[in-house]
Each structure stands twice: as structure tokens, then as C-alpha cells.
Amino acid sequence: MGRPAFQRFLTTAPATTGVRWGTASASWADLAANRCDDVHPGGAYLIDPSAGLDCLAALFAVAAVPDTTLLWAAPGTTGGTTRPLAPGLYATEAPVTGDDRPLWAVATSGSSGAAKLAIGHADTWELTALHYDSAMLRPAFDGRTPATLATCLPLQFSAAFFMTVLPSLFLRRDLVVFAPHDWSAIAATRGDTFVLSVPAVTAAACIGTTAPLDLDHVALFLGGGHITATRLDLIRERFRGVSVSNLYGTAETGAIAVDPDPGHNRHLGRPIPGKAVWIREPDADGIGRVTAAGPDCCAYVWRPGEPARPTGGSVSGTDYGRFDTDGNLCLEGRVDGGEKLRGVLVYPRTVERHLLRLPGVADARVLVERTDAGMERLVARIVGDVDPGAVREHCTALTETHRPAVVDVVSEQAAGAVYSANGKLR
């Protein structure tokens, strides 16, 4: 860290904009003034993104010192030893050595559930902020950069860091981090407001509101791969006037595609402007690994206990995809999406896409369940207002091996218990 792009911010940070995190607040200028005598050039430092305003103060303490590596991850997720230095700030071990550029890293569970770090060059942070401003923020507001960027997601999400923290910091905008169940802070913002969330969290908030909120000043971007028409109708009913877009990307690739008119689940929209996106090694149907390059793509992927793997300037994600005739990106399953069921290879993502076409289904997850007795069966977990019998009838269009043996349906009102802290259906 400590390169000229960041130094410009440190010397010009205004006192008129800042961060509101729940009931706490601070100006960017106050946060930028933070220093820690235990941060030294060449060191690696871990910042806990759940530490409230302390994590942002710690970010500046590390970023102000040249040639440091900044790991944006909760303690214990990186596999190395940590030593506390200040609230939210820890000394740790560098996952990459020999690179003469400053590095950042963000933790992701990965498709396998095993922790890994996406590592990039921190001297591209300002370029990343400008990229998102040009490609996503201003297009959502008729060319204006929004006055406020907000999220109810944990800031360890790479999307939250890239799309709210960095643009707020470098573009001198207000940042609001609010509780997932209480969107009153967003209703109270003045001027254009960009909000990042995921469908499950937003749907739960809609159900919990006692009266509709006026959010006609808000552009809501929802990550997670799909938004059903059922959930879209709920959001628009409770959050009046809000514009909703579907966002697709991974921690390794950054944002890839945006659909400004979601709910159909046929595609994910076109690649965002300025982002190189292509299909690697396509087959005869044009299907291959979704691959991207850009300032928000990582330069290394590192798993604890293994050497860091350089990406070579482009990153292939965990999904297979293709482009339709209109240039929209369509997903065709995960690279690791096949599972054996009684010796036969099945593709749960194929079943999930089929279920999402059934009216009344808000979300779906399909998995191979193995009991302690050694029995194997395909289980469909569904959120929505639909009869299990209708689900089974809908699945008769699938091959027999892809028809769920168990169908569990949970109403949207009771869905909180079936989602992880990351907003993913378990």
C-alpha cells in the first residue's frame, strides 16, 4: 500500500462526507488520520471487516504505510497466525512473497466450502472505484454519481468492499452500513442512493416492514445469480419506487454482468461496460468457463497450506456459461456442479433452474443428501408459496435421476432459519 493514488486521498479527504455504521459515524477525514506505530513497510496485516468503524480506521493505518499487504478477512479464516495490534487490526503472515507491488486480499469460502483468498494489487484500488462508478453507479442514476453508497451485507463480501467501500472512499461519498432487517436508514437518505444486497436478505426485510417504504431515490443491486419474479414483486410492493438490478460475479473476478430488468431467469444480462468477459474453451454449443479480466480481478488465488497460484492476468470463475444471440451471459452450471447419486452423475444446478420456473417458487437449492445409514437421495429445498405435489409434478419433465425424492417447502415468512449468514439457502 502507500502508493501515490492512495496518498492523494490521504491528503485531500474531506470532512463533509463519511461513514454511518449502525448508530456510529465518522468522517472520512477522521478515519484517514488513524495510524498505528506497529505497522511497518513489508509487513502483512489482517483487518477484521466486522469490527465496525475500527476496521475502516485500521484500513487507513495499513494503507498509509508503503509496501504492506492488507488482508481483508476475519481472524481465523486465513489459516495463519495473527497478533492483535489495535481494534480490528492484526499482524499476520504474507500469503505472497516476491511481488514488488502492494497487495490486498479478500477471503471467500469458495464453491467447495474451503477457505481461500483472492489476492490482487492494491495500487489498482482507485481504478477499481472509477471502474464501478463508470460501469454501474452512474448508469443507475442517469449519469450522476450517487451521493450515498450503502450495504446491509457483511463487509467481508468482496462485492461490498469493491462496490461500496472503495467508491465511497475514492469518490468522497457517504457510506452507510445498515442492519439487514431495518431499511429505515435507507429511506431517510437524501439524494441518489446505491444499495447492495442479496435477494434473500431483501425479501426478509420486505416481509418485516410494517408499512411500505418510499425508495424512489434508490437503485438496488442484488447479487447471488438470480432473482425470481416472486421476490421481485415482493420487493417492488414493499419498497415503492425502487429500481432493481441483478448482479453476477465472484470474489475472484469481481462483478461480471448486470441485468437491469431481472425476474425472468433466462440470463444474467450483458457484461458490465469496461469489463473483458469471454468463454474459455467453448464446446460446440458455445458453453465453456466464464472468464474475465479487469482491475477488480485477482492476481493470485491462495488456499491456506498451499502456494499462492498466479492467475496470469485473467480469472476463470466456477461457472460454465455461454452468450445468447443478444450478448447476454447465460449460466449453464458450475464447474464443480456434478455429483454422484447411486453411481450416476447428476447436476443439481439443472434441477434448480427448472424449479425456479415454477410460479410461486422464490428460491431453490438441490443437493445430494447422504444419511448415516448410507442412503442417497436428491433433496429439493424450496422457499415460496407452492405445494410440494405441484413441485413433483413440475419435475416429471426432468429425467428420472434428476427428480427430487424429497421436497421441503418453507414459506417466505419462515425462511430466515434456512439461510446462512451470507444469505445463501442451506
Long-range contacts (C-beta under 8 A, 24 or more apart in sequence): 1-62, 1-63, 1-64, 1-65, 1-66, 1-67, 1-68, 1-70, 1-102, 1-104, 1-122, 2-41, 2-63, 2-64, 2-65, 2-66, 2-67, 2-68, 2-102, 3-66, 3-102, 3-122, 3-123, 5-123, 5-125, 5-126, 5-127, 6-63, 6-64, 6-122, 6-123, 6-125, 6-126, 9-126, 9-169, 9-170, 10-60, 10-63, 10-64, 13-172, 14-172, 17-168, 17-172, 17-173, 17-174, 18-174, 18-175, 19-53, 19-56, 19-168, 19-174, 19-175, 19-176, 19-177, 20-174, 20-175, 20-176, 20-177, 20-185, 21-52, 21-53, 21-176, 21-177, 22-52, 22-177, 22-178, 22-179, 24-52, 24-53, 25-53, 26-53, 26-56, 26-57, 28-168, 28-169, 28-172, 31-56, 31-57, 31-59, 31-60, 32-60, 33-60, 34-58, 34-60, 34-61, 35-60, 35-61, 35-64, 36-61, 36-62, 36-85, 36-86, 36-89, 38-85, 38-86, 38-91, 39-65, 39-68, 39-85, 39-89, 40-65, 40-68, 41-65, 41-66, 41-67, 41-68, 42-67, 42-68, 43-68, 43-69, 43-91, 43-94, 44-68, 44-69, 44-71, 44-91, 44-92, 44-93, 44-94, 44-95, 45-69, 45-70, 45-71, 45-85, 45-89, 45-90, 45-91, 45-92, 46-71, 46-73, 46-75, 46-78, 46-82, 46-89, 46-90, 46-91, 46-92, 47-71, 47-72, 47-73, 47-88, 47-89, 47-90, 48-73, 48-74, 48-75, 48-88, 48-89, 48-90, 49-73, 49-74, 49-154, 49-155, 49-156, 49-161, 50-74, 50-154, 50-155, 50-156, 51-87, 51-88, 52-88, 54-86, 54-87, 54-88, 54-89, 55-88, 55-155, 56-165, 57-87, 57-88, 58-86, 58-87, 58-88, 58-89, 61-86, 61-89, 62-89, 63-122, 66-102, 67-102, 68-102, 69-94, 69-95, 69-96, 69-102, 69-103, 69-104, 69-105, 70-102, 70-103, 70-104, 70-105, 70-122, 71-95, 71-104, 71-105, 71-107, 71-117, 72-104, 72-105, 72-106, 72-107, 72-155, 72-156, 72-161, 73-105, 73-106, 73-107, 73-117, 73-156, 74-107, 74-156, 77-107, 77-115, 78-107, 78-115, 78-117, 78-304, 79-115, 79-304, 79-305, 80-304, 95-119, 95-300, 95-302, 95-308, 96-300, 96-302, 96-308, 99-299, 103-299, 105-302, 106-156, 106-158, 106-161, 106-251, 107-156, 108-158, 108-250, 108-251, 108-252, 109-422, 110-318, 111-318, 111-334, 111-335, 111-336, 112-336, 114-303, 115-303, 115-304, 116-301, 116-302, 116-303, 116-304, 117-300, 117-301, 117-302, 117-303, 118-158, 118-251, 118-252, 118-298, 118-300, 118-301, 119-298, 119-299, 119-300, 119-301, 119-302, 119-308, 120-296, 120-297, 120-298, 120-299, 120-300, 121-299, 124-295, 124-296, 125-166, 125-170, 126-170, 127-295, 128-162, 128-166, 128-254, 128-295, 128-296, 129-166, 129-167, 129-169, 129-170, 129-171, 130-170, 131-274, 131-275, 131-294, 131-295, 131-296, 132-162, 132-163, 132-166, 132-167, 132-255, 132-296, 133-167, 133-171, 134-273, 134-274, 135-255, 135-272, 135-273, 135-274, 135-275, 136-163, 136-194, 136-221, 136-255, 136-258, 136-272, 137-167, 137-194, 139-273, 140-194, 140-219, 140-221, 140-243, 140-245, 141-192, 141-194, 141-219, 144-192, 145-171, 145-173, 145-192, 146-173, 146-191, 146-192, 146-193, 146-194, 146-219, 147-173, 147-174, 147-189, 147-190, 147-191, 147-192, 147-193, 148-173, 148-174, 148-175, 148-176, 148-189, 148-190, 148-191, 148-192, 148-193, 148-194, 149-173, 149-174, 149-175, 149-176, 149-193, 149-194, 149-196, 150-175, 150-176, 150-177, 150-178, 150-185, 150-186, 150-189, 150-193, 150-194, 150-195, 150-196, 151-176, 151-177, 151-178, 151-195, 151-196, 151-197, 152-177, 152-178, 152-179, 152-180, 152-183, 152-195, 152-197, 152-201, 152-205, 153-180, 153-196, 153-197, 153-198, 153-201, 153-423, 154-421, 154-422, 157-422, 158-251, 158-254, 159-196, 159-223, 159-247, 159-249, 159-251, 159-255, 160-196, 162-254, 162-255, 162-296, 163-194, 163-196, 163-221, 163-255, 164-194, 164-196, 180-204, 180-205, 181-205, 181-208, 183-209, 183-213, 183-215, 183-239, 184-213, 186-213, 186-215, 186-218, 187-213, 187-214, 187-215, 189-217, 189-218, 190-217, 191-217, 192-217, 192-219, 193-217, 193-218, 193-219, 194-218, 194-219, 194-221, 195-219, 195-220, 195-221, 196-221, 196-223, 196-247, 197-221, 197-222, 197-223, 198-222, 198-223, 198-224, 198-422, 198-423, 199-224, 199-226, 199-227, 199-228, 199-231, 199-363, 199-423, 200-224, 200-363, 200-383, 200-415, 200-419, 200-423, 200-424, 200-425, 201-419, 201-423, 202-231, 202-235, 203-231, 203-234, 203-235, 203-362, 203-412, 203-415, 204-415, 204-416, 204-419, 206-234, 206-235, 206-237, 206-238, 206-239, 207-234, 207-238, 207-412, 207-413, 209-238, 212-237, 212-238, 212-239, 212-240, 213-238, 213-239, 213-240, 214-240, 214-241, 215-239, 215-240, 215-241, 215-242, 216-240, 216-241, 216-242, 217-241, 218-242, 218-243, 219-243, 219-245, 220-244, 220-245, 221-245, 221-246, 221-247, 221-258, 222-246, 222-247, 222-262, 223-247, 223-248, 223-249, 224-423, 224-424, 225-268, 225-331, 226-262, 226-265, 226-356, 227-262, 227-263, 227-265, 228-263, 228-265, 228-356, 228-361, 228-362, 228-363, 228-384, 229-263, 229-264, 230-359, 230-360, 230-361, 230-362, 230-384, 230-385, 231-362, 231-363, 232-262, 232-263, 234-362, 234-412, 245-269, 248-329, 248-331, 250-317, 250-318, 251-298, 252-297, 252-298, 252-301, 252-311, 252-315, 252-317, 253-290, 253-292, 253-294, 253-296, 253-297, 253-298, 253-315, 253-317, 254-292, 254-294, 254-295, 254-296, 254-297, 255-296, 256-290, 256-292, 256-317, 256-329, 257-328, 257-329, 259-328, 265-353, 265-356, 265-357, 266-324, 266-328, 266-330, 267-324, 267-328, 267-329, 267-330, 268-328, 268-329, 268-330, 268-331, 269-328, 269-329, 270-326, 270-327, 270-328, 270-329, 271-329, 276-314, 277-329, 279-321, 279-322, 279-323, 280-316, 282-322, 285-322, 286-322, 286-323, 287-320, 287-321, 287-322, 287-332, 288-320, 288-321, 288-322, 289-316, 289-317, 289-319, 289-320, 289-321, 289-335, 290-316, 290-317, 290-319, 290-320, 290-321, 290-329, 290-331, 291-315, 291-316, 291-317, 292-317, 339-367, 339-368, 340-368, 341-368, 341-376, 341-377, 341-378, 341-401, 342-376, 344-401, 346-378, 346-401, 346-402, 347-402, 348-378, 350-398, 350-402, 351-378, 351-380, 351-395, 351-398, 351-402, 351-404, 354-394, 354-395, 354-397, 354-398, 355-380, 355-382, 355-391, 355-394, 355-395, 357-394, 358-386, 358-390, 358-391, 358-394, 359-386, 360-384, 360-385, 360-386, 360-390, 361-386, 361-391, 362-412, 362-415, 363-415, 363-425, 364-425, 365-425, 365-426, 366-404, 369-406, 377-405, 377-406, 378-402, 378-403, 378-404, 378-405, 378-406, 379-404, 379-405, 379-406, 379-407, 379-408, 380-404, 380-406, 380-407, 380-408, 381-408, 381-410, 381-418, 381-425, 381-426, 382-407, 382-408, 382-409, 382-410, 383-409, 383-410, 383-411, 383-412, 383-415, 383-418, 383-425, 384-409, 384-411, 384-412, 385-411, 385-412
